[in-house]
């Protein structure tokens, strides 16, 4: 009776703990990622008028704007010798184009970057989450002041937009004509851009608009699929340069476009893997070019092209937020209210010196209003013996106002104020942009307390679970969890977290092997060879992909051997598919062998030909000739990638359903293997379909680890199986190329079989692509547990292994949430809070909600139950 009570109590505690984990994440996130307060309303010319007898409006230099965003347009794509933007470079040499490198702050994803460009403000890090939700409308800028709103308020023409539909979500009802394209369909390099380009000729003939926004996505998609050195990259740059030429030529020749400012820019850059979201030099350095025949009046020419710069800083470096006040000056509208940008000084010579100072003073007055809203009465305490940075800025601005008024009253030269004002603007921008977020501390503390309650309940539940009641079994787990928690408080350890998992996994396997040898579970020679083999395979896996932040570009197996020897790569890939085929042939234990062979062969061949076709499109340089010939076979010709992927998924679904029916009906024949192994093989086929080609062999290497652990099962306890599964899930995540940076999220296989954007299907495929290793070890770990259960039953021992397993997983999930929340709370003023700790918080949320609750507990629970039913 007491044992039943303990069992019921532990179940209730586990349920409560796993409910509290997501609740704590949501509560803490609401406090850690709040929206920043904004000044309401829209700016008017009188807002920043200096009232010194001057006109409030400095004459505009342009009356129309073409704003062309080329997604992920890294600075070197435009400015270097290897660039395809040859026409754009010729304009720089003529003085008709002013080039800059626009620093984009993290997170370097589209939505927050467009907010920075259009408002001049610094977006919240929460926008990185909203950026991933195509259907979200909460990020709308409809009620915020932007240069788009200001252009519309001029009533001088219509606003038109073609391209990334993020603009339509950000600015609902703003555009009079628009044709949006989903930004997440990364498999498309051409149609997504052709859909923009087809509108340009007609729009250039019309004179009813004053703002045309174009947002091209193909270059970004090429980066995600093949990286910045993809063979598709230079042709795409040339295509974009041709668009620049078409628009610039129209501005030169069409009378109604003669006063048009043409701006070409990137919203962010990309890293060496073709991704973005973090803060590496490549990701934060997009190009920004102002173009017009009128710019020749400034008489500044630029050398172009330039040699490669590893820091990606070409020409003058400006902040991306500087775009908003610069456009305001050039087009004659008031600076948006929440702007923190500074007018780009290179374009000031367009105006006489007295008007330059007037523009800078208006820019300064507008920024002071933002500072006043942030600091309130603190700025008025001018008699403070040790003024704060904010007070010093306010005092300096007040001094500028006094000096400016005196010079105007005395009709004195004001040109000597230009440099001091520019310096003040940069200092103010740096200070206000670097201010800590307005954290909601009560919510953060409540979330932290909820997570602590979750881990407490999970520990109590585990203590009541019979298999893990021995402290000696819990000690290694507690030691590893404690080290992991401590590590979360150091930014360098978070960036290089993979080393922790590689070393702990290796040390754990060495410990198991040494203990097994000492306890003489088998012959010393076999034991030694088995342990050495396990350690060698683990070392091979950890060397497959160089990951992390500091050494991401260093040599690894993929770079040194597979990219340089495509034939070797495909030999291992083919071997992996043959291994899956062999397992499937003997896996459908309720079918005749001939039918099982035919089904397995058809499915594996379909999956393999899809991967060949996919890689030929994605990275043709690693597809040798003898592999390409496979696609020339009659039964594979003519099929597109979507049809091929759907055929694979449908086939896997049908055979999975068949296997489940056989498992539930307990149909097994002597030559067949358990249905759990068949499900593992089918899952392996899903994962190799969703993995990069170079990562496919990792699935086979993981299987070797699994088989070696399976042969050592008699010496491993149930608790040690659970710990091994945690270690292998995390180490495999990093071995497949994962990191704690948003930029490492791989979207290359997120659209396999998807014809149009669907948040559910793309979300699931993205998760599977990035968590391939952990998902595989969920099933493999389940088989180890089922095998251990069978072993214990043969000894007459009845234990609820699954509940104990869930207990340990829940303790670790809750513990990781507690640690990361603690680090984010304690280090919320840290320099790297938005580049290191905030992305880690998003990843721990994905681990806890996706991998722990959905994969490990739900899917793992169903799998374990099926295994129990099959053998009962």
N, C-alpha and C positions, 0 to 999 in steps of 0.2 A: 504493500500500500504506500509506504513512504516513497518508494522509487517511482510509482506512478505520479504521486504528487510532485516530486522533483521534476519528472518529465514534463508534466503540464506547466509547471512554473517556468522551466527553462524555455519552453515553446513560447509562452506569453512574453517573457523577457526579450527573446530574440525578435519577435514580431514588433514589439515596442521600439527596440533599438533601431531596427531597419526602417521604421516609419520616421523616427527622429532624425536619422542621417540626412535625408533630403530636406526635411523641414529646417534643420539647422543651416544647411547650405543656402536655402532661399532667404531666410531671415538675415543671415550675415551678409549675403550679397546685396540685399536691399539697403543695408547701411554702408557697405564698402563701395558700391557703385551708384551713388545717388546722382540725379541730374543736377547740374550746377544752376543756381539761380541766375536769371537773365533779366536785363533791363527790358521792360515791356515796350511795345509800340514800335514805330518806325521813325527813323531820323528825319529831321527837316533841316533845311539850310540855316534856319535861325538858331538851331540847337547849339552849334559851335561857332556862331558868329561872334567876333571879338568886340564888336560895338565900339570901334575906335574911329568911326567916321568912314569906314571902308565898306565896299560892297561885300555881301556875305558870300557871293558866288564868284570864284575864280573862273575865267572863261575856259570852257571845255575845248579839247583839241580834236575830239572825235564825236560823232553822233550815232554810229552803229558799232556793234560788237559781234565778231564771230569768235566763239570760245570753243576750241577743239581740244578735247581730252583724249589722249591715247593711253589707255589703261596700262599701268606698269612701265611707262616710258622712262626707263633709267637714263641718267644724264649721258652716259657714254654711248647710248644707242643713237644719239643725235650729234654728238660733238667730236667723235674720234675718227681716225683714219678708216676703221672698219665699218663705220656707219653707212647705212643706206640712204641717209637724208642729205644727199649731195646738193639738191636745189636749195634746201634750207641753209646749208653752209655757205652757198654762194651769196645768199641774201645777207648773211653776217659780214662777209667780206666787203659788201657794197655799203654797209651801214644801214640797211633797210630792216635788219632784224637784230634785236638786242637779246643775247642769250644769258641765262642764269642757271645756277643749280639751286633748286628750291628745297630747303630742308623740311622734310615731313616728319613730324614727331610720331612716336609710337602711340597707338597701334596703326601700322601701315596697311590698312585695308580701306576699301573704297568709300564706304559711307562716312566715317569720321573725317577722312581726308577731304571729301567734297564739302562737309560742314565747315572745315577750316578755310577752304578756298573761298566759299561764298559768304561766310559771316565774318571771317577774320579772327574768330575766337578759337579756343582750344577745346576740342570735343571731349566728352567723357569716355573713359575706357570701356564703359558698358556698350558703346556703339559697336565694338568688335563682335559682340553677341548679336545685336540687332542686325548687323551686316549679313549674318548667316541665315536670317529668316526672311525669305522672299515675300512672305505675306504680311510682315509686320508694318503697321502704319504709325506706331507710337513714336517713331523717330522723325516725324514730319517737322519741317521748318516753316509750315504755313503761317504760323503766328510770330516767327522771328524775323528780325531785320537782316536782309541780305542784299547783295548788289542786284540780284534778279528782281526782288521786290522794288528796289529803287529804279531800275530800268523800266519796270512796268508802270510805276507811279509817274514817270515822265510823260506818259501818254503820247509818246512820239512814234509808236509802232507796235507791232505784235511781237510776241516771244514764241520762238519755235525750237523744238528739241527733237533730235534723232539719235538713238543709241541706247545705252544702258538705262533700263527702266528705274534704276535707283533714283534718278532725277525726278521721275514722276511720283515716287513715294515720298521723296523729301519735299517736293514743291507741288502738292496737289492743287489743281485748278489754276496754276500759274501760266502754263503754256497754252497758246491759242492753237497751235498745230504741233502734233507730236506723234512719234511712232517709236515705242519702247521695245527693247530687246532684253530678255533675261540675261543677267550677268554671270550666272552660274553654270551655263551649259558649256563647259570648257572643252568639250570634244570638237566644237565648231570653230574653225579658224577663218572661214571665208564668208558663209552666209550671214553671220552675225555682223560683219563689216559691210558686205554688199548691201544689206538692208538700210545702212546709214547713207552710203555713197549714192544710192539711186535717187535720193531726194535732193542732192546738192545742186545739180544743174537747174532744176526748176526754181529753187529758192533763190539762187543767185540772180535770176532774171526778175524776181519780184522786188518791189520797193515798199511793201507794206509792213516790213518788220524792222525792229531796231536791235534785236538780239537773237542770234542763232547759236544754239549749243549743240555740239556734236560729241558723242562719246563712243570711241572705238574700243572694242574688246578683244579683237583677234590676237594682238601682240601679247596680252596678258595670258590668254589661253594657251598660246604656244609656249610661254614660259612655264606654266603649270605642267604641261605635257612633256616638254623636251628640254627645258632649261634655257638660259640665255644664249647658249651656243648651238641651239637646235638649227638644223639646216633650213627650217622654215623662217628663221628670224630675220635674216637679211632681206629676203624677198618681201616680207611683211613691212619692213622699214621702208623699202622702196615704194611699196604701195601707198603707205602713209605720206611719203614725200611727194608722190604724184598728186595726192589730194591737196597738200599744201600748195603745190604749184598751181593747181586748178583754181583754188580760192584766191591766191595772191594775184594771179593774172587777171581775174575778174575785177579785183579791187583796183588794179592799175588801169583797166580799160573801160569799165562800166561807170558812167557818170554818177549814177545813184549810189555807188559804193565807194566813191572817192574819199569819203571821210569815215572809213571803216577801220577799226582797230582789229587786228587778227592776233589772237593769242593761242599758242599751242603749248600744252603742258602734259605732264603725267600726274596722276593722283598719288602715285607711290612708285618705288622701283621694284627690284626683285633681287634675291640672293643668288648664289651660284647654283642652287637647286631649282631655281625658277619660281620659288615661292615668296611670300611676303606676309607681313603681320608683326614682325619683331623690329629690332632697332639696329641691324647691321648696316654698314655704310651703303651697300647696294640698295637696301630696302628704303632708306631714308633720303635718297638723292635722286629725285625725279628731275627731268628737264623742265625749263620754263622759258618760252621765247615770245617776245612781243614783236609783231611784224606790221609794217606799213610803209608805203613809199614816203610818207610824211616824216618818218624817223630819220631820214637822211638829213633833215634840217639840223639835227644835233651834231652832225659831222663826227661821228664816232664809228670807226670800223674795227672789226675783230678778226684775229687770226683764226682760220678754220680750214681744215680740221686740226685738232690738238692730239698730242700723244696720250697714250693710256695713263690714267691716274688711279692707283689702287684705292684711293679714298673717294673716288667718284666726284671730286669737287672741281668743276670746270667753270671758268670765268668767275664772276662774283657770286658768293653764297648769300642767299636771302632766305627768309622764313616763308613757308608756304602761305601763312596768314597775311603776308605783305601784299598779296594779290588784291585783296579787297580795297584797302585805301588807295592803292595805285590806280585801280580801275575807276574809283570814285573821282580822283583828280582828273584823269584823262577823259572821262565821259561826262563830267560835270554834275554828279549827283552827290548827296551827302554821304559821309562815311557811315556804314552800318553801326548801330548803337553798341553792340557788344564786341566790336573789333579790338584786337590787341596788336594788329599789324602796323608796320611803319612804312610810310611811303618810300618806294625804292629810289634812292638818290640818283641813280644813273639816268633817270628819265626827267629829273628836275630841270635840266637846261632847256626843256620845252618852253618854260615860262621865264619872264624877266625876274631878276633877283628879288624884287619886292614881293612879287606874287609867290615866289618859292617860299619865302619866310611865312607868308600868310597861310599857305597850304600846310606847312609844318606846324604852325601854331594851332590851326584847326584840328590837325591830327592829334596834337598834344592835348588840347582841350577835351577832345572826345575820349581819349584814354584816361584822362583824369576823372571823368564821370564814371568810368568802370571802376577805377580805384576807389572813388568815394562810395560807390554802392557796396564795395567789398569791405571797406574799413570804417565807413561811417565817421563818427565824431573823432576817432583817433587821429585823423589827418589834421584836425583843427588845433591839436595840442602843440602849438609851435614853440612854446616856451620850455619844452621838455629838455633837461640837461643832456640826455643821451637819446636823441630822436631815433625812431625805428627807420628801417629802409623806406617804408611807405611814407613816413613823415618827411624824410629827406627829399623824396621825389616831389611831394606836394610843395615843399618850401622852394625847391628849384624851379618848379613851374610858376609859382607865384612871382619869383624873381624875373623869370622870362616875361611874364605879363607886364610887370612894372617897366622893365627895360624897353620892351616893344612899344608901349604906350608913349614913353618919353621920346623915343626916336621918331615916332610918327608925329607927335606934337611939334617937335623941333625940325621936322622934315629931314632927319638925318638918315644916313645910309644904314640899312638893316642887314646887309649881306653878311656881316661878321657873325650873325646869329645862326646861320645855316648849320655849320658844323656842331656847335653846342646843342642845338635842337635835335639834330640827327643822333647825337650821342645819348641825349636824354631819352629819346624815343626807344632806342635799342635797350638801354638800361631798364626802362619801364616795362618794355615788352618781356625782357628776360625775367624780371622780378614777378610780374603778374602771371606770366605763363607757368612759372615754377611753383606757384603757391600750391600748398596741399589742398586736396579736394575737401569739400565740406562734408566730411564723414558724419554719418549718423551713429554716434558712439553707442547710444542705448541699444540700437538694433544689432550692432556688431557684438556687444557684450552678451545680449540675449541669444544670438546665434551661437556664440562660443559656449555659453552655459548649456545650451541644448545639445551641442555636440559632446560635451563632457558627460552629460546625462546618458547619451547614447552609448558611449564607450563603457560607462559604468554598468549599464544594463547588459551589454554584450559580454563583459567579463564575468558577471554573475551567472549569465546563462551558460557560458562555457564551463564555469566551475561546477554547475549542476549536471553537465553532460558527462556521462560515465567514461568515454574513451579518453578524455583529456583532463581527468581529475588529478593525474600525477604531476607534481610540480616540476619534475625532471624533464617532462615532455614540453612543458610550457616555457621553461627557462630560455632555450635558444630563440623561440619566437619573441618573447618579451625583450630579449637583448637586441634583436634585429629591429624591432619596432621602435625601441628607445633610441637607437642610433639614427634611424631614419627621421624621427621627430626632431632630434637635435640638429640634424643636417639641414632641415628646412629653414633654419634661421640664418643661413649664410648664402648670399646670392651666388657665389661661385659654385657652391655645392649643388644648388638648384639647377644651375646651367649645365653642370657636368654630372647630373644625377646617375647617368648610366654606369659610371665607374663603380658606384656603390653597389648596384645590383650585380654587375659582372663579378666583383670581388666576393661579395657575400655568397653568391651562387656557387662559385668555384670552391670557396672555403667550406661551404656546406656539404658539397659532394665529396670533398677530400675527407671531411670528418666522418661521413657515413661509411666511406670505404675503409678508413682506418679502424673504425669501431667494428665493422663487420669482420675484418681480418683478425682483430684481437679476439673476437668472440667465436672465431672458427665456424662460421656458418657454412663455408664451403672450402675447397682446397685453396691454399694460399696463392698458387699460381693463377688459377682462374679468377680469384678475387682481385689480385693485383692488376691483371690484364683488363678486367672489367672496369675497375676504377680509373685506370690510365685512359682507356678508350672514352669513358664518359668525360673526363677532364679535357682530353684532346678535342673532342667534338664541341664541347662548351667553348674552348679557346677559339676554335675555328668560327663558331657562330658570332662571338663577340668581335671578331676582326672583320666580319663581312662588310659592315657599313660603318664608316667613321661618323659619329654623331656628336651631339652636344653643340656648344657655341664656339669655344676657343679653337678647336682643332677640326672643325667640320670639313675643311678642304684637304686634310692630310690624307696620305695614301691608305687605302684599304684593299681588301680582296677584290671588290667590284672594280675599283679604278685601276689597280695594278694588273689584274689578270683577266677579268671578264670583259671589260670594255675593249681591251687591247687584243683579246683573243675570242672573238664572237663564236668561233667554232667550238671552243671549249665550253663556253656558256651554254650553247644549245645542246651540247652533248649531255651536260648535267641536267638541263631542263627536260630533255627527252627521257633521261633516266628517271626523273621524278614522276613524269606522267606514266611511264611503264610500271613504276612501283605502285602508283594509285590503281592502275588498270589491273595489276595482279591481285591486289587486295579486293577489288570489286568483283572480279570473276568468281572468287570463292566466298564472296560476301552475301550474295543473294541466295541464301541457303534453302529457300522454299521453291526455287526455280530449277528446272533441268539445267545441266551444266552447259549445254549448247546455247540455250536461251540466255543464261547468265553471261556467257562469253560474248554473245552478240550485243546484248544491252550495254555491257561494260565497254566493249570496243567502240560502239557507236558514240557513246557519251564522251569517252576520253578523247576520241578523234575530233569530235566537234569542239571540245574545250581547247584542244591543242591548236587546231586550225584558227580558232578565234584569237588565241594568244599570238599566233604568228601574224595574222592580219592586223591586229591591234598594234603590235610592236613595229610592224612595217610602216604604219601610219604615224606612230608616236616617236620612234627612234630608229629610223631605217639604217643608220650607220652600224647598228649591232646585229643586223639580220644578214647572214651570209647567203651566197647564191643558192646553195643546195637546200636551204630552208625556204627560200622564196619559191622554189619550184613546186613545193607542196601545194601552194595556193593555185597552181595551174591545173591541178587535177579537176576533172570534169564536175565531180560532185561538190566542189567548194567554190567554183567560179561564179561570179556575179552576185554573191551574197554580200550585203553590207554589214558593218559592224553591229548595228542594232539587232538585225535579224540573227546574226551568229550568236550574240550574247543571249538573246531571248531563247534560242534553241537550247543552249547550254543550261540555262536556269530552269526551263521547263522540264528538260530531261532529268536534271538533278531532283526537281520537285516530285516528278512521277516515281523515280526510283526510291526516293526517301519515303514517300507514301507507301510504296510496296513493302519496304523494309519494316516500317512501323506496323503494318498489318500482320506481317509474319511474326514480329516480336510479340504483339498482343495475343496472337493465336498460338504462340509457342511452337511454331513450325521450324524445326531444325533437322538437318540430316547430318550423317556422320562426317562428311567431307566439308561441311560448311563451318563458318566461324560465327561467333555471337553477333547479334544484330548491332550491338554497341560498336564493334569494330567497323562494321559496314557504314554506320553513321559517321564515324570518324573519317573514313575514306571519302565519303561524299562531302563532308565538310572540308576536307583537304582540297578537293576539286573546286569548291567554292572559293576557298582562300587563294589558290594559285591563279584563279580567274581574276580575282580582285587585287592581286599583288603585282608590283612591277616585275618585269621579266627577270631582272637580276636577283630578285628576292625569292623566286620560286624554289631554288634548291634549299632554302632555309626550312621549308616545310618537311622535306625529306630528312634533313639533319635533326630536326626536332623529333621526328619519329624514331631516329636512332637513339636519342636520349631517352625517349619513352620506353623503348624496348629494353635498354640496359637497366633502367629503374625497375621495370616489370620483373626482370630476372633476379633482382635483389630484394623482391618484395617481402620475403620471409624475415628479413632483418630490419625492415622499416615499419615503424608503428603508424597507426592511422593519423596521429597528430603530425608526424614527420612528413606524411604524404601531403597534408594540407599546407604545411610550411614550404615544402618543395614546389607545390603548385603556385603559391604566391610568388616565390622567387623566380620561377620560370616564366610566369606571366609578365612580370615587370621586366626581366632581362630580355625576353623576346620582343617586347614592345620597342625597346631601344635598339635591339639588334636589327629589326626591320627598318630602322631609320627614323624612329620617333624621337622627339625631344620635348622639352617643356616650353617651346616657342610656338606661337601661333603660325609662324612661317613654315613650320615643318608639316602642317596638315596637308596630306596628299589628296588632291582632287582629280588626279589623272584617270582613276577608274570609277569615279563617282557617277558616271552616266552610262555605264555598261547596260545596254538593253533599254535605255530611257530615251524616248523620242522627244519629250518636252519636259520642262521642269516640274518636279513634284517634290515638295519638301519632305514627305515621308520616305519615298523610294530613294531619293538622293541622300537623305540623311542616313538611312540604314546602310547604303552602299559605301558612303564615306566612312562611317564608323567601322565597318568590316575591313575596309582597305587599310585603315590606320591602326586597328587593333587586331590584325590578323593573328599574330603570335599569341596574345592573351586568349582570344576566342578558341584557338586550336587547343591550348593547354587546359581550357575548361573541360572539353570532352576527354582529352587524354587523362587529366587528373581524375575525372569521373570513373574511367575504366580502372585506374589504379585503386580507387576506393572500392569499387565493386569487386575487384579481384581480392582485395584484403578482406572484404566482408565474407566472400566465399571461403577464404582460408580460415577465418575465425569460426564460421559455421561448421566446417569440417572438424574443428577442435571442440565443438560443442559450446562455443562462446557466442552469446547473442548480445550485440552492442548496436546502438543507433549511431552508426558512423556518420550518417549524413547530418544529423543535428550537431554533432561535435564539429564537423567540417564547416558548417554554416556559422557556428559560433566563432571559430578562429578567423574566418573571412570577415565576419562582422566586426570583430575587435580590431582587425587591421584597417578596415575601411573607415571605421569611426576614429581610430587613432590617427590616421593620415589626415582626416578632416580637421581634427583638433589641432594637430601640429601646424598645418598650413594656415588655418584661421589665426592661430596664435602668432605666427610669423607676420602675416599681413597686418594684424592689429598692432603689434609691437613696433614693426618697421614701417608703419604707414607714412612716415616722413622721410624714409630712406630714398636715396638718389635713384635706386632701381625699382621703386615700388610698382611703376607702371610697365617696366620692361622685363622684369623677372618675376616678382611675387604675384602680380595680378594675373599674368598668363598661367602661372602655376596653380592659382586658385581655380581658373577655368578648367585646367586639366584634372585637378583632383575632383572637381564636380563631374567631369566626364567619366573618370574612373569609378566614382562612387555610384552615380546614377545609371550609367550605361553598362560598364563592365561588371560591377558588383551586383546591383539589384536585378538588372535585366538578364545579363549573360550568366553570371555565376550562380545566382540564386534561382531565378525563374527557369531559364533554359537548362541550367545544370540540374535543378531539381526534377524537371520533367525527364531529363536523360537518365538520372539515377533511378527514378521510379520505373522507367521502362526496363532498365537493366535488371531491377529486382523482380519485376513481373515476368520477364523472359525466363529466368532460371528458377522461379518459385514453383 
